[in-house]
Amino acid sequence: MFTIGSGDMKEALNKLYSLRKQWEIKRNSAVNKQVRGIVKYSKEVDKIDHILIGINLTINELGGGDLLVEQSDTCTEWCPNCESEVELPYEFKTHKCPNCNERILPCAQCFISNCQYCPL
């Protein structure tokens, strides 16, 4: 059996505490670099989403449609007021629910995942 004297135990623990602190610093540094990269990437994606919103709004205003998606004349939207699915014209603008006349946003037509940037 291997034994460590009390003085040796204290020295071993101090070395382990020091080693742990070094690795915690390395870990935190690595995490901070990743977070900065994610924030930078997220800002870039948000900028691109804003550009795409502007392009899509212009296409819709000119009477065009989305060239990447086969379109129908209508789309299905959820009305949070009367809690029902309704068919609305495929136009990227606010609509009125045909059941309750409340305002509905065309969320099913939207391509961004962050609703805080909704232009409507």
Backbone as numpy.savetxt, mean C-alpha at the origin, in Angstrom:
# Nx Ny Nz CAx CAy CAz Cx Cy Cz
32.99 -33.35 33.71 32.13 -32.17 33.71 33.03 -30.94 33.71
32.59 -29.92 32.97 33.34 -28.67 32.83 32.79 -27.67 33.83
33.65 -27.00 34.57 33.20 -26.01 35.55 33.90 -24.69 35.29
33.22 -23.62 35.63 33.78 -22.28 35.50 33.75 -21.65 36.88
34.87 -21.06 37.27 34.92 -20.37 38.56 34.09 -19.11 38.50
33.77 -18.54 39.65 32.89 -17.36 39.69 33.51 -16.17 38.97
34.81 -15.99 39.05 35.46 -14.90 38.32 35.42 -15.12 36.82
35.65 -16.36 36.42 35.59 -16.71 35.00 34.17 -16.56 34.46
33.17 -16.89 35.27 31.77 -16.79 34.87 31.43 -15.32 34.59
31.85 -14.43 35.45 31.58 -13.02 35.27 32.23 -12.50 34.00
33.46 -12.91 33.75 34.18 -12.50 32.55 33.49 -13.04 31.30
33.06 -14.31 31.35 32.37 -14.92 30.21 31.06 -14.20 29.93
30.30 -13.89 30.97 29.04 -13.17 30.79 29.27 -11.79 30.20
30.29 -11.08 30.68 30.60 -9.75 30.14 30.94 -9.83 28.67
31.69 -10.86 28.27 32.02 -11.03 26.85 30.77 -11.33 26.03
29.89 -12.16 26.59 28.64 -12.48 25.89 27.74 -11.25 25.77
27.66 -10.46 26.85 26.87 -9.23 26.79 27.43 -8.29 25.73
28.73 -8.16 25.66 29.38 -7.30 24.67 29.10 -7.82 23.26
29.22 -9.12 23.08 28.96 -9.74 21.77 27.51 -9.52 21.36
26.58 -9.70 22.31 25.17 -9.49 22.01 24.92 -8.05 21.59
25.52 -7.09 22.29 25.35 -5.68 21.97 25.86 -5.37 20.55
27.00 -5.95 20.18 27.54 -5.74 18.83 26.58 -6.25 17.77
26.00 -7.44 18.01 25.08 -8.02 17.04 23.76 -7.26 17.01
23.32 -6.73 18.13 22.10 -5.90 18.14 22.31 -4.63 17.33
23.49 -4.03 17.45 23.81 -2.83 16.67 23.82 -3.15 15.19
24.43 -4.28 14.80 24.47 -4.68 13.39 23.05 -4.94 12.87
22.24 -5.62 13.69 20.88 -5.93 13.29 20.08 -4.64 13.09
20.15 -3.73 14.05 19.42 -2.47 13.95 19.86 -1.66 12.74
21.14 -1.67 12.44 21.65 -0.97 11.27 21.07 -1.57 9.99
21.04 -2.91 9.93 20.50 -3.58 8.75 19.01 -3.28 8.59
18.26 -3.31 9.70 16.83 -3.02 9.64 16.59 -1.58 9.20
17.38 -0.64 9.74 17.21 0.77 9.35 17.48 0.98 7.87
18.48 0.29 7.32 18.75 0.40 5.88 17.58 -0.12 5.07
16.99 -1.24 5.52 15.85 -1.81 4.80 14.66 -0.86 4.86
14.40 -0.28 6.03 13.27 0.63 6.18 13.45 1.85 5.29
14.65 2.42 5.27 14.90 3.57 4.40 14.65 3.20 2.93
15.06 2.00 2.54 14.84 1.55 1.17 13.36 1.39 0.87
12.61 0.85 1.82 11.17 0.65 1.62 10.47 1.99 1.52
10.83 2.95 2.37 10.21 4.27 2.34 10.49 4.94 1.00
11.74 4.86 0.54 12.10 5.46 -0.74 11.31 4.80 -1.88
11.21 3.46 -1.85 10.46 2.72 -2.86 8.98 3.12 -2.81
8.42 3.21 -1.60 7.01 3.56 -1.44 6.72 4.95 -1.99
7.61 5.92 -1.75 7.43 7.26 -2.28 7.48 7.26 -3.80
8.36 6.44 -4.36 8.48 6.35 -5.82 7.21 5.75 -6.41
6.68 4.71 -5.77 5.44 4.09 -6.25 4.28 5.08 -6.16
4.21 5.84 -5.06 3.15 6.84 -4.93 3.24 7.89 -6.04
4.46 8.32 -6.38 4.64 9.30 -7.44 4.15 8.73 -8.77
4.50 7.49 -9.04 4.06 6.84 -10.29 2.55 6.69 -10.30
1.95 6.31 -9.15 0.50 6.19 -9.07 -0.19 7.52 -9.39
0.35 8.64 -8.90 -0.23 9.94 -9.20 -0.17 10.25 -10.69
0.93 9.90 -11.31 1.07 10.12 -12.76 0.04 9.28 -13.51
-0.10 8.01 -13.10 -1.06 7.13 -13.76 -2.49 7.61 -13.56
-2.80 8.14 -12.39 -4.14 8.70 -12.17 -4.41 9.82 -13.16
-3.45 10.72 -13.31 -3.61 11.82 -14.25 -3.80 11.33 -15.68
-3.02 10.34 -16.06 -3.14 9.78 -17.41 -4.50 9.13 -17.61
-4.94 8.33 -16.63 -6.24 7.67 -16.75 -7.39 8.67 -16.77
-7.30 9.71 -15.94 -8.35 10.73 -15.97 -8.42 11.41 -17.33
-7.27 11.71 -17.90 -7.23 12.33 -19.22 -7.81 11.40 -20.28
-7.44 10.13 -20.22 -7.98 9.15 -21.18 -9.50 9.09 -21.07
-10.02 9.05 -19.83 -11.47 9.00 -19.64 -12.14 10.27 -20.12
-11.53 11.43 -19.86 -12.11 12.70 -20.31 -12.17 12.77 -21.83
-11.22 12.14 -22.50 -11.19 12.16 -23.97 -12.05 11.05 -24.57
-12.74 10.28 -23.71 -13.65 9.25 -24.19 -12.99 7.92 -24.45
-11.73 7.79 -24.08 -11.05 6.52 -24.28 -11.27 5.59 -23.12
-10.77 4.41 -23.28 -10.87 3.41 -22.22 -9.51 2.87 -21.89
-9.46 1.96 -21.00 -8.21 1.33 -20.58 -7.80 0.31 -21.63
-6.65 0.51 -22.26 -6.21 -0.39 -23.33 -5.72 -1.73 -22.81
-5.41 -1.81 -21.51 -4.88 -3.05 -20.95 -5.96 -3.99 -20.45
-7.19 -3.50 -20.31 -8.27 -4.30 -19.75 -9.44 -4.27 -20.71
-9.99 -5.43 -20.96 -11.19 -5.49 -21.79 -12.33 -4.84 -21.02
-12.95 -3.86 -21.62 -13.97 -3.10 -20.90 -15.36 -3.45 -21.36
-16.28 -3.32 -20.41 -17.69 -3.37 -20.76 -18.21 -1.95 -20.57
-19.48 -1.76 -20.82 -20.06 -0.42 -20.66 -20.38 -0.11 -19.20
-20.45 -1.14 -18.37 -20.78 -0.94 -16.96 -19.79 -1.68 -16.07
-19.82 -1.30 -14.80 -19.02 -2.02 -13.81 -19.86 -2.17 -12.54
-19.49 -3.13 -11.74 -20.21 -3.39 -10.49 -19.50 -2.67 -9.36
-20.24 -1.91 -8.59 -19.70 -1.20 -7.43 -20.54 -1.55 -6.21
-19.94 -1.40 -5.04 -20.61 -1.64 -3.77 -21.07 -0.31 -3.20
-22.32 -0.22 -2.83 -22.83 0.98 -2.17 -22.76 0.76 -0.66
-21.93 1.51 0.04 -21.83 1.32 1.48 -23.07 1.82 2.23
-23.87 2.66 1.57 -25.06 3.20 2.25 -26.19 2.17 2.29
-26.56 1.63 1.14 -27.66 0.65 1.12 -27.14 -0.79 1.12
-25.84 -0.93 1.16 -25.17 -2.24 1.24 -25.63 -3.20 0.15
-25.50 -2.73 -1.08 -25.85 -3.60 -2.21 -24.89 -3.33 -3.36
-24.78 -4.33 -4.23 -23.98 -4.16 -5.44 -24.87 -3.56 -6.51
-24.32 -2.57 -7.21 -25.09 -1.90 -8.25 -24.23 -1.81 -9.51
-24.89 -1.78 -10.65 -24.22 -1.59 -11.94 -24.20 -0.10 -12.26
-23.01 0.39 -12.58 -22.84 1.81 -12.91 -22.12 1.93 -14.25
-22.27 3.07 -14.93 -21.52 3.27 -16.17 -20.02 3.21 -15.90
-19.27 2.67 -16.85 -17.82 2.56 -16.70 -17.19 3.91 -17.02
-17.24 4.81 -16.04 -16.63 6.13 -16.15 -15.96 6.41 -14.83
-14.73 6.89 -14.87 -13.99 7.17 -13.64 -14.40 8.54 -13.11
-15.55 8.57 -12.45 -16.08 9.77 -11.82 -17.05 9.31 -10.73
-17.47 10.24 -9.88 -18.43 9.86 -8.84 -19.79 9.60 -9.48
-20.52 8.67 -8.91 -21.85 8.30 -9.40 -22.85 8.38 -8.26
-24.12 8.31 -8.60 -25.19 8.20 -7.60 -25.71 6.77 -7.63
-25.90 6.22 -6.45 -26.44 4.86 -6.35 -27.86 4.86 -6.91
-28.18 3.93 -7.81 -29.54 3.88 -8.38 -30.59 3.47 -7.34
-30.15 2.86 -6.22 -31.11 2.42 -5.19 -31.39 3.51 -4.16
-30.34 4.19 -3.68 -30.54 5.13 -2.57 -30.10 6.56 -2.89
-29.58 6.80 -4.07 -29.13 8.12 -4.52 -27.93 8.68 -3.76
-27.23 7.85 -3.01 -26.02 8.31 -2.32 -24.84 8.26 -3.28
-23.83 9.05 -2.99 -22.61 9.14 -3.81 -21.81 7.83 -3.71
-21.34 7.34 -4.86 -20.50 6.14 -4.91 -19.25 6.48 -5.71
-18.10 6.08 -5.19 -16.84 6.24 -5.92 -16.58 4.98 -6.76
-15.95 5.13 -7.91 -15.70 3.97 -8.79 -14.47 3.17 -8.36
-14.48 2.64 -7.16 -13.31 1.95 -6.61 -12.92 0.72 -7.43
-13.89 0.04 -8.04 -13.58 -1.15 -8.83 -12.75 -0.79 -10.07
-12.80 0.45 -10.50 -12.04 0.88 -11.67 -10.65 1.40 -11.30
-10.42 1.59 -10.02 -9.18 2.20 -9.59 -8.03 1.20 -9.59
-6.84 1.69 -9.87 -5.66 0.83 -9.95 -4.67 1.07 -8.82
-4.96 2.03 -7.93 -4.05 2.25 -6.81 -4.63 1.62 -5.56
-3.75 1.20 -4.66 -4.21 0.52 -3.46 -4.35 1.45 -2.27
-3.86 2.66 -2.36 -3.90 3.58 -1.25 -4.97 4.64 -1.51
-6.12 4.50 -0.87 -7.27 5.38 -1.15 -7.05 6.82 -0.72
-6.03 7.10 0.07 -5.80 8.50 0.47 -5.40 9.35 -0.73
-4.99 8.72 -1.83 -4.60 9.46 -3.03 -5.70 9.50 -4.08
-6.91 9.12 -3.69 -8.02 9.13 -4.63 -8.27 10.55 -5.13
-8.32 10.76 -6.44 -8.51 12.11 -6.96 -9.96 12.56 -6.98
-10.87 11.67 -6.60 -12.30 12.04 -6.68 -12.83 12.52 -5.37
